Amino acid sequence: MMSKRKALMPDVFKRRKRVCVGGLAKPTPSSPQWGSDSEESISMATPSDTKAALMYLCSLFPKQTYEGRIPPIIMKHQLYSVVKNKTLVDRQLNDLRAAHEVKMLKLGNEVDEYCLVFTHDYMNHVNMFYGQELSKTVERFLEGVVSRTNEMCVTQEIMTDHNFTDVEITQLVNAGVLTVRDLGSWWLAVPGAGLFVKLFTKGRKAVLASIRKSKYKEILKQELESRKMTASVKLGMAYHIHDIIGADLVTCIETTSGELLRLKDD
């Protein structure tokens, strides 16, 4: 039971195995040219690879369906299914965070994994989530803290420097833009993230179950993409394929018939 539950929940605290090359998306005119393993390529690379990968993954997210409820959220490990060089991804992601283009956030206690949201998507989401009910405290927090930090958490010192009282911090926690980390520090959070966690977990479970039921617990990626599972895979099949590849839950094998996804042992 524990092993099944473990497979359903990404775990950032355990060392991940290198994502197989077979799991990479092939460059097309409408998709980014992904990173290379060579050291020469790394030294000459620009942040466009990882940013383009994020934009591509965001394009798979059903934005219109969940507009105002959850922003386009990408799990960090999904990037490794698109850009094969993990070192390059981490380096360029740090650059994007330093430039305040991307927020890296922790998703509550149920999913011990980090997610990525473009800063403008995060700000727009909070404004749409609350609409006219957006409090002055939240508005001041977005403008004074969120837009200026690239950290995943804030401390009592930071909040005091920005003149937030204990009462106002409690208001921010109740609004869902902060969650308690420990005494005197808080994680930045996404209002409505609980819905995403529910959809994400249910979708991953359904996709893995579909592969498990296939002969030899393997399936051609093209066949999996064509399966209609809209009732349980509400974030989209392509979105979840990048999830299971990036999370190293399947082995990617190139065959004459196309890319094969083989479920790893639980």
C-alpha positions as CSV (number, residue, x, y, z in Angstrom):
1,M,0.0,0.0,0.0
2,M,2.8,2.3,1.0
3,S,4.7,1.7,-2.3
4,K,1.6,2.5,-4.4
5,R,1.0,5.7,-2.5
6,K,4.7,6.6,-2.8
7,A,4.5,6.2,-6.5
8,L,1.6,8.6,-6.8
9,M,3.3,11.4,-4.9
10,P,6.4,13.0,-6.3
11,D,9.2,13.2,-3.7
12,V,11.8,16.0,-4.0
13,F,13.8,14.8,-1.0
14,K,15.0,11.6,-2.7
15,R,17.7,11.6,-5.3
16,R,16.2,11.1,-8.7
17,K,17.7,9.0,-11.4
18,R,18.7,10.6,-14.6
19,V,15.8,10.9,-17.0
20,C,16.3,8.8,-20.1
21,V,17.1,10.4,-23.5
22,G,14.2,8.5,-25.0
23,G,11.8,10.6,-22.9
24,L,12.7,13.8,-24.7
25,A,10.3,15.7,-26.9
26,K,11.5,16.1,-30.5
27,P,12.2,19.7,-31.6
28,T,9.6,21.0,-34.0
29,P,9.1,24.4,-35.6
30,S,6.6,25.1,-32.8
31,S,8.7,23.7,-30.0
32,P,12.0,24.8,-28.4
33,Q,15.4,23.3,-29.3
34,W,16.3,21.4,-26.2
35,G,19.6,21.3,-24.4
36,S,22.5,19.0,-25.1
37,D,24.6,16.8,-22.8
38,S,27.9,18.2,-24.0
39,E,29.9,20.6,-21.8
40,E,30.5,22.9,-24.8
41,S,26.7,23.1,-25.3
42,I,26.2,24.0,-21.6
43,S,28.8,26.8,-21.7
44,M,27.3,28.3,-24.8
45,A,23.7,27.9,-23.7
46,T,21.3,30.7,-22.9
47,P,18.3,30.6,-20.6
48,S,16.0,30.3,-23.6
49,D,16.0,26.4,-23.5
50,T,14.5,26.1,-20.0
51,K,12.1,29.1,-20.5
52,A,11.0,27.7,-23.8
53,A,10.4,24.3,-22.1
54,L,8.3,26.0,-19.4
55,M,6.3,27.8,-22.0
56,Y,5.7,24.6,-23.9
57,L,4.6,22.7,-20.8
58,C,2.3,25.6,-19.9
59,S,0.7,25.4,-23.3
60,L,-0.4,21.8,-22.3
61,F,-2.1,23.1,-19.2
62,P,-5.9,23.5,-19.6
63,K,-5.8,27.2,-18.8
64,Q,-9.3,28.2,-19.9
65,T,-10.9,25.3,-18.0
66,Y,-9.4,26.4,-14.7
67,E,-8.9,30.2,-15.2
68,G,-9.4,32.0,-11.9
69,R,-9.2,28.7,-10.0
70,I,-5.6,27.6,-10.5
71,P,-2.8,29.1,-12.6
72,P,-0.7,27.1,-15.1
73,I,1.4,25.0,-12.7
74,I,4.4,22.9,-13.9
75,M,6.1,20.4,-11.6
76,K,9.9,21.0,-11.6
77,H,10.6,17.4,-12.6
78,Q,8.5,17.8,-15.8
79,L,11.3,20.0,-17.2
80,Y,13.6,17.0,-17.1
81,S,11.3,15.2,-19.6
82,V,11.8,18.0,-22.1
83,V,15.3,19.3,-21.6
84,K,17.6,16.3,-21.2
85,N,20.4,18.1,-19.5
86,K,19.5,18.4,-15.8
87,T,22.5,20.6,-15.0
88,L,21.4,23.1,-17.7
89,V,17.8,23.1,-16.5
90,D,18.8,23.9,-12.9
91,R,21.2,26.6,-13.9
92,Q,18.8,28.3,-16.2
93,L,15.9,28.0,-13.8
94,N,18.0,29.8,-11.2
95,D,18.6,32.5,-13.7
96,L,14.8,32.8,-14.4
97,R,14.1,33.0,-10.6
98,A,16.8,35.6,-10.1
99,A,15.2,37.7,-12.9
100,H,11.8,37.3,-11.1
101,E,10.3,35.7,-14.2
102,V,9.5,32.4,-12.4
103,K,8.4,31.4,-8.9
104,M,9.3,28.1,-7.4
105,L,6.8,27.0,-4.8
106,K,6.2,24.1,-2.4
107,L,2.9,22.4,-2.6
108,G,1.5,21.9,0.9
109,N,2.2,18.8,3.0
110,E,0.6,16.2,0.8
111,V,2.9,16.6,-2.2
112,D,6.5,17.1,-1.2
113,E,7.5,18.5,-4.5
114,Y,8.3,21.9,-6.0
115,C,6.2,23.5,-8.7
116,L,6.9,26.3,-11.1
117,V,4.7,29.2,-12.0
118,F,5.5,32.2,-14.2
119,T,5.5,35.3,-12.0
120,H,3.0,37.1,-14.2
121,D,0.7,34.1,-14.1
122,Y,0.9,33.9,-10.3
123,M,0.1,37.6,-9.9
124,N,-2.8,37.4,-12.3
125,H,-4.1,34.3,-10.6
126,V,-4.2,35.9,-7.2
127,N,-6.0,39.0,-8.5
128,M,-8.5,36.9,-10.4
129,F,-9.0,34.4,-7.6
130,Y,-10.2,37.2,-5.2
131,G,-11.4,39.8,-7.8
132,Q,-12.9,42.8,-6.1
133,E,-12.5,41.1,-2.7
134,L,-8.7,41.3,-3.0
135,S,-7.6,42.9,0.3
136,K,-5.2,45.7,0.6
137,T,-3.0,43.5,2.7
138,V,-2.7,40.9,-0.1
139,E,-2.2,43.6,-2.7
140,R,0.6,45.1,-0.7
141,F,2.2,41.7,-0.2
142,L,2.2,41.0,-3.9
143,E,3.7,44.4,-4.8
144,G,6.2,44.7,-1.9
145,V,7.3,41.1,-1.3
146,V,6.3,38.6,-4.0
147,S,7.4,40.8,-7.0
148,R,10.8,41.4,-5.3
149,T,11.9,38.0,-4.0
150,N,13.1,34.9,-5.7
151,E,13.0,32.8,-2.5
152,M,10.4,30.1,-1.8
153,C,9.8,31.3,1.8
154,V,9.7,34.6,3.7
155,T,10.9,35.2,7.3
156,Q,9.5,37.3,10.2
157,E,12.4,39.7,9.5
158,I,11.4,40.2,5.9
159,M,7.7,40.7,6.8
160,T,8.7,43.2,9.6
161,D,10.9,45.1,7.2
162,H,7.9,45.5,5.0
163,N,5.7,46.7,7.9
164,F,3.5,43.6,8.1
165,T,2.0,43.0,11.5
166,D,1.3,39.6,13.0
167,V,-2.4,40.1,12.3
168,E,-1.7,40.9,8.7
169,I,0.5,37.8,8.3
170,T,-2.4,35.7,9.7
171,Q,-4.6,37.3,7.0
172,L,-2.1,36.3,4.3
173,V,-2.1,32.8,5.6
174,N,-5.9,32.7,5.6
175,A,-5.9,34.1,2.0
176,G,-3.7,31.2,0.9
177,V,-0.7,33.2,-0.3
178,L,1.4,32.0,2.6
179,T,1.5,28.6,4.5
180,V,3.3,28.0,7.7
181,R,6.8,26.6,7.4
182,D,8.0,26.8,11.0
183,L,8.1,29.3,13.7
184,G,8.8,32.7,12.1
185,S,8.9,31.6,8.5
186,W,6.3,30.9,5.8
187,W,6.2,29.3,2.4
188,L,4.9,31.3,-0.5
189,A,1.7,29.5,-1.7
190,V,-0.8,29.4,-4.5
191,P,-4.5,30.1,-3.5
192,G,-6.6,27.1,-4.6
193,A,-3.6,24.8,-4.9
194,G,-5.6,22.0,-3.3
195,L,-7.6,21.7,-6.5
196,F,-4.4,21.2,-8.5
197,V,-3.0,18.6,-6.1
198,K,-6.3,16.7,-6.4
199,L,-6.4,16.8,-10.2
200,F,-2.6,16.0,-10.5
201,T,-2.7,13.0,-8.2
202,K,-5.9,11.6,-9.7
203,G,-4.5,12.0,-13.2
204,R,-1.2,10.4,-12.5
205,K,-2.9,7.5,-10.8
206,A,-5.1,6.9,-13.8
207,V,-2.3,7.1,-16.4
208,L,-0.1,4.7,-14.4
209,A,-3.1,2.3,-14.0
210,S,-3.6,2.4,-17.8
211,I,0.0,1.4,-18.4
212,R,-0.1,-1.2,-15.7
213,K,-3.1,-2.9,-17.5
214,S,-1.3,-3.0,-20.8
215,K,0.6,-6.2,-21.9
216,Y,4.0,-6.4,-20.1
217,K,3.1,-3.1,-18.4
218,E,4.3,-1.1,-21.4
219,I,2.7,1.0,-24.1
220,L,3.7,3.1,-27.1
221,K,3.7,6.7,-26.2
222,Q,1.6,7.5,-29.3
223,E,-1.0,5.0,-28.3
224,L,-1.1,6.4,-24.7
225,E,-1.5,9.9,-26.1
226,S,-4.5,8.8,-28.1
227,R,-6.4,7.2,-25.2
228,K,-9.5,9.1,-24.1
229,M,-9.4,9.5,-20.4
230,T,-10.9,13.0,-19.9
231,A,-12.9,12.0,-16.9
232,S,-9.9,11.2,-14.8
233,V,-7.0,12.9,-16.6
234,K,-8.4,16.4,-16.5
235,L,-5.0,18.1,-16.8
236,G,-4.5,16.4,-20.2
237,M,-2.7,13.2,-21.2
238,A,0.3,15.0,-22.7
239,Y,0.8,16.9,-19.4
240,H,0.8,13.7,-17.4
241,I,3.1,11.9,-19.8
242,H,5.7,14.6,-19.1
243,D,5.0,14.1,-15.4
244,I,5.6,10.3,-15.3
245,I,8.7,10.6,-17.5
246,G,10.2,13.4,-15.5
247,A,9.4,11.7,-12.2
248,D,11.3,8.6,-13.6
249,L,8.2,6.4,-13.1
250,V,8.6,4.8,-16.6
251,T,11.5,3.7,-18.7
252,C,11.6,5.3,-22.2
253,I,12.7,2.9,-25.0
254,E,13.1,3.8,-28.7
255,T,11.7,1.2,-31.0
256,T,11.0,0.9,-34.7
257,S,7.3,1.6,-33.9
258,G,8.0,4.7,-31.9
259,E,8.8,5.5,-28.3
260,L,7.8,2.9,-25.8
261,L,7.0,3.6,-22.1
262,R,7.6,0.8,-19.7
263,L,6.3,1.0,-16.2
264,K,9.1,0.6,-13.6
265,D,8.7,-1.9,-10.7
266,D,6.8,-0.5,-7.7
